Amino acid sequence: MYSRYIPPPRDNPNSPNADAITSSQLSQIPPKPQPTAYARYVPPPKSSQPVSIHASPAQHVRFDEDDEVGREEPPAKRLKLEKGKAAIQTRDGEKPTKSKKKKRKSIQLDDSVDSTAAVDGAMVDQMDVQPEAQEDMPNGSEYADMQQTSRSPLSPAREATLPAEKPPLEESTKRKDKKKKKKTKEDRESSVQIEDDIPVRHKAILEKKAKSMQMAPDPGSEDVVMNDVAYKVDDDTLQQKIPETELHGLEPIPQPKPVVLDTSAPTYETLPPWLASPIRISQDASVPFTDFGLTLGLGIAPEVTERLASKGYKQAFAIQTGVIPLLLPNYCKKMQGDVLVSAATGSGKTLAYTLPMIRDISQCNRHTTRLRALVVVPTRELVKQVQQVCEECAGVFALDGAKRRARIVMAMGSQSFEHEQASLIEREEVYDPGMYQQRMKRLSRSHLLSYDSDDNENSDYNTEDEEKDAIRKREDRLQTLPDHVIAYKSKADILICTPGRLVEHIKFTPGFSLDFVRWLVVDEADKLLGQNFQQWLDVVIPRLQTQDRIGARNHKQSNLSGVRKVILSATMTRDLEQLGGLRLRQPKLVVLEGSKLQDESGGGIKHTEHVLPVLLAEAALKVSDPNLKPLFLIDLLRSRYILNTAVDASGSELDDDEALSSGTDSDSSDIESDPASSKKLTRSSKTPAKYRDMPTVLIFTKSNETALRLSRLLALLAPSIESCIGTLTSTMPYATRRDTLRSFNARKIRIIVASDLVARGIDLPLLDHVVNYDMPSSIASYVHRVGRTARAGRTGKAWTLFTNSEARWFWNEVASENVIQRKNPVERIRVTEEKNDAFNSEVAAYEAALEKLGQEAGQARHR
Ligand SMILES: Nc1ncnc2c1ncn2[C@@H]1O[C@H](COP(=O)(O)OP(=O)(O)OP(=O)(O)O)[C@@H](O)[C@H]1O
């Protein structure tokens, strides 16, 4: 690799131009800008023959007689030039050696004809071999001649090559005069002879010139042409000359050492190792519960396993095989850290944490109840569901009363706050005269006497101390027996709650303390961490960091002390900022692998953030006219895709109308009102036996309002199925929602129209179909919605209606296998599109139903 070449000053007599340019031809050459930084580099010759940089280029130069540049020179100069040319030509193209040069010198003395030319030639040679030619230095007169010769445009360069030493002045002046006389005489004679010799000598040159003019111009001659001097050179000469010029003093510029390329694959990982390289559990893993525990006594006892099997939990599911051993106690010195779980919907995450947690709490002193575990979930429905699983496990570990049964309490706002307080905390009066006196002193303070508890009941406190102070003030005002004070006892070992309600109890429930808590479970963590209801993390976590009571947070059968945190979701966040709020200790992430997808690039297994249940089938259908969307939905419900399983008792398939007809003549009472809803449930329970096998469908809408409207619209459009339809929104009373879910699980109602209230966590084991009537707001939302079906190893189907504007996002993101890992791709069905015309007959009925809906809404507003 070469950079551009910076030529030195033109002091090289070997330069092809050197001799030529000494002529006045150079007066024609426009002054060439002195290269200041770079000159062009010409690579070395391709010729395999080594080219000597000492070879005199002048030997090969053929001067043209007709050269106009030469003719313009003054006669004296021209004569000198001619002499020089002649002398060069006489050397016959050989490189002069030292001995030759000496010889030539002596010849010069004898042969006066060629003396001037010889001086020039010798000088050229001297310059050529300058470093070793000190002994060949010219005498005084030669030196003068050289100076004269060097007064050409190239003279500065030539002078630069001359030796610094000069002969003494007197001697040289004498010699000069002598020589001058001699030289003048010789010049006169030689000029006559040269003129005679010219035609003969130039004959060969002229012939070659004529020949060369017929040949194609050699690309190598470019440099010569570029100098604007019309040199006529033969091919061989040019081949040698050009490299000679450019090779002068040229050395490759030192280059930095080549960089050794790092061939290792780059890693763009910014996550900590525990998050970047989780513990991966295969879908196929399944073991008996008895296999857990490093040694006997630390795992799940055989009698417990038997009871679990009787409840339907025969073997541990895959995710349970990964999580339960991490949460069971062991005596190893290494501290057991917190556990994060990311596993598909319906994979059994609830049992994965409830079993080890309740096992631990069941080992506690059977006469002391302390709040030892907090389970935080986002909705009331989930609170209830987790409570049921916990109760099952508590019963299993109680071993029919042989051991202590863990006490489980819920706090979710479905009951009054006082009612919840009473279920959480037991208050009793204890004899304690010392504490009683202190209480009286506090009461006697004036500000406390004027304290009105009602005014400050719900005020917010900035610090924990302010909160405690406010609670104590309220306690002090309570009436007690003399010398008695109030003491509080926890009624719960495990509290299952929503975050908002938990914060309220921390702030306003006297005696409610987290001092003994040693388990914190956060289910549906991405939602709870993302929304941070009432800043619950900021309130709860600091209270779990304290170690005020010695040994309060010690784990049985383990060296562990402190709060064990278990964080779960089907769409677990990898956001370190969110997770940071949990103040995790030595965490481990356990991930349930999806169906194995080959990575296109490396052939390895592709890991995506979200995984769907293996037995879930997905399909999508386009709504070509969004105004008629309810008709598209009804069409889907009636289609063979959903109702093909509607088989009557005799086994014959029902036709669509029959299938959608409930056979009841219930009037459409408002589903929102709790009593009406209860009545409706009673009526819907009268669904004829022939609809027993009608599939169950959960329809998701984008909002509470849409769910209510759609539910009513479906009932108006198909009155016969009204009793089969339930509605679930967060605006409905909890009791109504609970009853609806119960009826659905009992298959008394078959269709639920719901908002995202039940999109997460709700376990509906008998659900056959999920329909996304409205597009979910996010990919995570889609995963949770469709995950209500195909749970615990069952099959299920999910349908998504998409409009033109939603198609792109749906197919590029939701249906992409790079985003959500699924076994089979999303199928596109065209039920509705095939029947576009068929809607014409239904549009009138649809418009009538909409009008009715409007009237009902108006009436509801006036009420
Ligand atoms: N070992 C087991 N054997 C049999 N059934 C089980 C087992 N573990 C869990 N199940 C059942 O699997 C179903 C789904 O469990 P669970 O609700 O815990 O799922 P999940 O992973 O929490 O789902 P989601 O992410 O939707 O909340 C439940 O009906 C549960 O009873």
The ligand as a Gaussian input file, in Angstrom:
#p B3LYP/6-31G(d) Opt

LIG

0 1
 N      -49.667000     -29.997000      38.506000
 C      -50.840000     -29.773000      38.002000
 N      -51.622000     -30.800000      37.632000
 C      -52.826000     -30.570000      37.093000
 N      -53.357000     -29.337000      36.896000
 C      -52.609000     -28.278000      37.258000
 C      -51.334000     -28.445000      37.823000
 N      -50.853000     -27.231000      38.085000
 C      -51.785000     -26.344000      37.689000
 N      -52.831000     -26.961000      37.192000
 C      -54.021000     -26.326000      36.605000
 O      -53.633000     -25.562000      35.513000
 C      -54.505000     -24.474000      35.338000
 C      -53.740000     -23.230000      35.104000
 O      -52.982000     -22.929000      36.218000
 P      -52.678000     -21.422000      36.624000
 O      -53.916000     -20.663000      36.754000
 O      -51.777000     -21.471000      37.792000
 O      -51.915000     -20.935000      35.355000
 P      -51.013000     -19.666000      35.202000
 O      -49.726000     -20.110000      34.687000
 O      -51.003000     -18.891000      36.449000
 O      -51.770000     -18.881000      34.072000
 P      -51.920000     -17.320000      33.862000
 O      -50.640000     -16.826000      33.360000
 O      -52.998000     -17.184000      32.880000
 O      -52.259000     -16.731000      35.174000
 C      -55.345000     -24.404000      36.574000
 O      -56.646000     -24.890000      36.269000
 C      -54.678000     -25.343000      37.525000
 O      -55.602000     -25.984000      38.370000

